Amino acid sequence: MPETTMAKPEQINVLLIRSGESEWDRTGRLVGKADLPLCEKAKQDLAEASALLDGVDLSIVLHAADQCSASTAAMYSRVTESKTREIDDLADVDLGLWEGLRGQDLEDKAPTAYREWRENPLNVQVPEGESMMEASGRISAGLARAIEKLRAPDPGVGVVLRPMAYGLIRCWLTGRPVSELWEVMDGPAAEWHEVSRAKLKQAREESRIGS
């Protein structure tokens, strides 16, 4: 009999996971792409959050290269008995010269730009950084490519993202505008979404058009 191949599922279960915090996060500094370790409180919080998934199966946990993302992915992968894979394009938004600054610092140095950034992040280009739309396209296309390469995405794919990347992907998955980023960022530690292959294809195509 001829060999048959199993069709890829049209809908993919994605567990969106917010990365644990670094000390910069806890003290109100903008982290961006800075590579920082988890703070001690985050390790405790992640142990409790990941334990809630005991018995849940994942095929893999995708994450960015930074230490917070990698450590978070390792905790969730242990509980779900899954592998992990580093994806560079899942890195958080590049905040350029704002990286490491606190909100109060920016209110003093660039009050108009910072106020507008907080009201609608789409309207502000961070000095030597990345626009929110550029970051959204990069992260969603990177996630789409990574998922499409998986031979077996069932029963689900975990995706660990730093705070702003988490918010941008949550906007993309739920259809909410990026202008609502700060509200959308305030989501659960882990949340299931169902993603169609058509949506993944669209993200890849839009990335090619924009490049």
LINBEL-V302748 format. One record per backbone hydrogen bond with DSSP energy under -0.5 kcal/mol. CO is the residue of the C=O (numbers start at 0). NH is the residue of the N-H. If there is no record, write none. Layout:
# LINBEL-V302748
CO_NH ; CO_NH
This chain:
# LINBEL-V302748
9_196 ; 11_13 ; 11_194 ; 12_156 ; 13_15 ; 13_192 ; 14_16 ; 14_158 ; 15_190 ; 16_160 ; 20_38 ; 21_25 ; 22_26 ; 23_28 ; 24_27 ; 27_102 ; 29_99 ; 30_33 ; 33_35 ; 35_67 ; 38_42 ; 39_43 ; 40_44 ; 41_45 ; 42_46 ; 43_47 ; 44_48 ; 45_49 ; 46_50 ; 47_51 ; 48_51 ; 49_52 ; 50_53 ; 52_55 ; 58_82 ; 59_157 ; 60_84 ; 61_159 ; 62_86 ; 65_69 ; 66_70 ; 67_19 ; 67_71 ; 68_72 ; 69_73 ; 70_74 ; 71_75 ; 72_76 ; 73_77 ; 74_78 ; 75_79 ; 76_80 ; 76_81 ; 78_54 ; 79_57 ; 82_60 ; 84_62 ; 86_89 ; 87_90 ; 92_94 ; 93_129 ; 94_97 ; 95_98 ; 97_100 ; 100_29 ; 101_105 ; 102_106 ; 103_107 ; 104_108 ; 105_109 ; 109_113 ; 110_114 ; 111_115 ; 112_116 ; 113_117 ; 114_118 ; 115_119 ; 119_122 ; 120_123 ; 123_125 ; 125_128 ; 126_96 ; 130_134 ; 131_135 ; 132_136 ; 133_137 ; 134_138 ; 135_139 ; 136_140 ; 137_141 ; 138_142 ; 139_143 ; 140_144 ; 141_145 ; 142_146 ; 143_147 ; 144_148 ; 146_149 ; 155_58 ; 155_59 ; 156_14 ; 157_61 ; 158_16 ; 159_63 ; 160_18 ; 161_165 ; 162_166 ; 163_167 ; 164_168 ; 165_169 ; 166_170 ; 167_171 ; 168_172 ; 169_173 ; 170_174 ; 170_175 ; 176_179 ; 177_180 ; 179_183 ; 180_184 ; 181_185 ; 182_185 ; 184_186 ; 188_17 ; 190_15 ; 192_13 ; 192_194 ; 194_11 ; 195_199 ; 196_200 ; 197_201 ; 198_202 ; 199_203 ; 200_204 ; 201_205 ; 202_206 ; 203_207 ; 204_208 ; 205_209 ; 206_210
